Amino acid sequence: MMIHLTQEQLKQALFELASRYPSITRLYSIGKSVEGRDLWVLEISDNGGFHDPGEPEFKYVANMHGNEVVGRVMLVNLAQLLCENYNRDPFITLLVNYTRIHLMPTMNPDGYAASHEGKVLFPLTITEFHYLLVQDFCSK
């Protein structure tokens, strides 16, 4: 079980997994956020960095909006589960050996850094927000 992580703690957790399980992980950045934070992805595969024809690949992305924090923690937990149980649990071993998995715990590290528990950044209902969006779109 994991608590909320700052961007630096998230980076440390991903680097630790990559260093503890180098045979099945590859950590890479797909670029930088607007404020210059790395956008980290942890690949979990028995053949990291290489596309095996016919082998399925998938990517989980979390924390698209700054205050969506649960998915961020869950993807780190999923990475730990897969790494720690590889070659211990037959199903997880099979999954890692025959699937290329990319886990991106945060797509919006800037929004996460700016958000605070209980802070309401946009105090409108969905209906009010939708109305404003439509009005703005129709006025152009």
C-alpha angles and dihedrals in degrees: 000000000000136000127220112297131212115229090261092049090048090051091049092050091051093046090049092052091047092050095044094048106031094151093064105024139069122181118204140160120232091200141290134303121239089269093047102260117144117250101222127202124187113207116203116195141119087242104038119191094019131095111226109204109243094015112120119238130195138177128209115201123191139179096037089157119043097242096049095097105151096073090052091059093040093056092052088049090049090051090051092048093051095045098043094047099043108121089010103069115046094213095050091045090052091047094051093043095051104031133057107220124194117191119192107182095187132025091170110042090156092058091046091051090050096046124090131189109271094010113133110205097178113027097192129112118243090254093052091046092049091049092052091047093051092046091051092047094048093049092062 
